Amino acid sequence: MLTENSSKTISAKTKTAKPLPKVSGGWFMKNSLDVKKDIIGFVEKNQKLHGDIFRTEVISHSLCFTTNPDYVKYILQENNRNYIKSFGYEVLKIFLGNGLLTSEGDFWRQQRRLAQPAFHREKLEALTKQMTASAEKLVQKWKNKYNYGGVITITDEMNEVTLDIVAEALFGVNVSGKLEEIRNAVSVSNHFAMDRIKRAVRIPLWFPTPANRQFNSESKKFDKMIYGIIDSRRNESDKHNDLLSMLMGAQDEETGERMSDLQLRDEIMTIFIAGHETTAIALSWLWFLLSQNPEAEEKLRNELKTVLNGKTPSFEDLPKLKYTKMVVEETLRLYPPAWIVGRRPLEDDVVGGYLLPKGINVLMVSYLIHRHPDYWENPNKFEPERFSPERAASIKKYSYFPFGGGPRLCIGNNFAMMEAQLVVATILQHFHFTMAQNSVPLLEPLITLRPQGGIKMNILKSNK
């Protein structure tokens, strides 16, 4: 909540604030069709016409797009108490429930406190062995199946390894027999949610449209699996040192109450999906970028040879894998899986001298901010050296925010970075990838920034 003094200060500013530049549209559909057809192209076009902040209308909502890091910093950090999640997160609640990604206020703060200890450094150190074990398992599967030759859909393979990691490391379960089922459920939910966000009229979930039936069916399957994990753990006498055990054992400081099965389900669903989908997408784009930039790949291989010399990477090796980390960071700059972040002001606010009316959906497009020519030299070029210690210090705050920012910075950001480094360092010592298709993968900006149709690659023996 805002303090009385801060409310008075903002109220005074709103009286002299400028109206947001506005993109005009049709009298009925407004800009709904343009936004739905190509939202990134729409923002990029109007950014050039109107600058780094502007508003537009779709049938059901008023939207404000911004590609200015200073505005992002103000909204996510400096005045974050005046903002809640944008309307799109209400749609995500349909399948994620009221977990860390979608909850608000005191409830969110309580859940964050309960979950935070599982992501402390010492906990993550213990999880790195599972990360490399899952990566080694994938390496062995590829050796047996392809014998260093063949075509794979790298997006599916990265989903497999990150799903194995999040299931084993965070919840102590093996889901290898349910990979296809989980992959289908996540894909259906991703497409369904983005389509629903863009729709002017949202048909109730109980109405039996083909899309609703498919989504409801996949949701029931996923819920059955999640509740099965919870039930299984409740009936076990063995102690576990993972997030699920922490959440199940956590008690409210005031009431002494524990989480209900529904609350547990929501947090598990959020971490299960967010904890593997985003990293899998980032790794998929990383292999694509390395295939297009052989000099960077060679530099990465040389680091792996120097630091690891053929051995499996460990937690202790991470500080030495400096270029590996730079490659991951540069991938997240060019292709941030969480490519857009949305908020709504609880009260009228002023950003950069512009009035943000109460309730408007402010959409901060990290994909375009990460490529903004005012803040990045050769912004579309893959250049991991941008994140060297010498150059990283000069990166403007919030011109790079792949994990969000402010109090709601992604709880799993360190987990994801370690996971990506270890998976890359493990796989690249054994394999080399080239594109099996001539064209650059098209963007599919759903809830996450997927490569449309996946990325098919030739799998070859590493040139050590």
Secondary structure, DSSP 8 states (H G I E B T S, - for coil): ---HHHHHHHHHHHTT-B---B----SSSTTHHHHHH-HHHHHHHHHHHH-SEEEEE-SS-EEEEE--HHHHHIIIIITGGGEEE-HHHHHHHHHH-SSTTT--HHHHHHHHHHHGGGGSHHHHHHHHHHHHHHHHHHHHHHHHHHTT-SEEEHHHHHHHHHHHHHHHHHH----GGGHHHHHHHHHHHHHHHHHHHH-SS---TTS--HHHHHHHHHHHHHHHHHHHHHHHHHT--S---SHHHHHHH-B-TTT--B--HHHHHHHHHHHHHHHHHHHHHHHHHHHHHHHH-HHHHHHHHHHHHHHTTTS---GGGGGG-HHHHHHHHHHHHHS-SS--EEEEESS-EEETTEEE-TT-EEEE-HHHHTT-TTT-SSTTS--GGGGSHHHHTTS-TTS--TT--GGG--TTHHHHHHHHHHHHHHHTTTEEEEESSSS---EEESSSEEETT--EEEEEE---
